[in-house]
Amino acid sequence: MTLECLRSLYAQTLDTDFEVLLVDNGSHDGSAAAIAEEFPQVRLFAETVNHGFAVANNMAIEHARGRRVLLLNTDTVVLDRAVDRLVAFAETRPAARIWGGRTLFGDLSLNYTSCWQQQTLWSVTCFALGLTKLFSNTNFFNPEGMTAWKRDTVREVDIVTGCFLLIDTDLWRQLKGFDPIFFMYGEEADLCGRARVLGARPVITPDAAIIHYGRGSATKRSDQSVRLLRAKIGLARRNMRPATAEVVRWLYLVAVTVRAVGYGLQARLTGGRGAADATNWGETLTRRGEWFARASLIF
């Protein structure tokens, strides 16, 4: 995936002067050697351990020389001059200071995860009660996902996802980059929130599109769920009133419990249907000490 991403980046970026800084987070599949051989012009940081998304980006951007920095996941493919288009769009909306585009799945259907609205007590309640899943295409019950909007217009958003995020380098450095407390997930929500306090107005354009496969760096699903829940609860503790954040923490426990029990029953009653979901949420519930217990949350 990384090689495919780099090939598309160089083939589709024709108007923008750029350098590539790439952190290999301790992979064991020969990625670093393959990248160095095919793309010797890439500044490669071949690490022996997995630092996580936030720290790895911070490491790389310390060496960045560009006026702007583009965060681009390795499980992406640049389409139709997307980087050139995003940079050109940024020139027309300089006050935004953070810019993003559209993301698509491998079959070119819309991937809504290019941007989000910040979580609220209402959005977490909808998630806990299953309303987000039942009414996923409504903004009322899925306010974070904004799925009634097809990402087909220019629009200001709370959060641009870190898989395809362009930011002024001086703003990045003013913010001191990602907070290293985030291993993976939540870091761009925190970054964009702090940027908005300084006057940034993150914005999405439909004219710059990439494929984002998703989960390209994930291991098992429960690892992903645990990290996401830790980030969500940490963001709540950081940005909400203490009493509200505590309610949110318990709502996430309700959400995981309901899914673990519900999918477990479905798997038993249907002879295995929903078994993968049952395993994921069951393991996530078992590991609640990593995301629910106060002692595990150091935000």
Buried (B, 14 or more C-beta within 10 A) or exposed (E): BBBBBBBBBBEBBEEBEEEBBBBBBEBEEEBBEBBBEEBEEBEBBBBEEBBBBBBBBBBBBEEBEBEBBBBBBBBBBBBEBBBBBBBBBBEEBEEBBBBBBBBBEEEEEBBBBBBBBBBBBEBBBBBBBBBBEEBEEBBEBBBBBBBEBEBEEEBEBBBBBBBBBBBBBEBBEEBEBBBBBBBBBBBBBBBBBBBBEEEBEBBBBBBBBBBBBBEBBEEEBBBBBBBBBBBBBBBBBBBBEEEBBBBBBEBBBBBBBBBBBBBBEBBEEEEEEBBEBBBBBBBBBEBBEBBBEEEBBEB
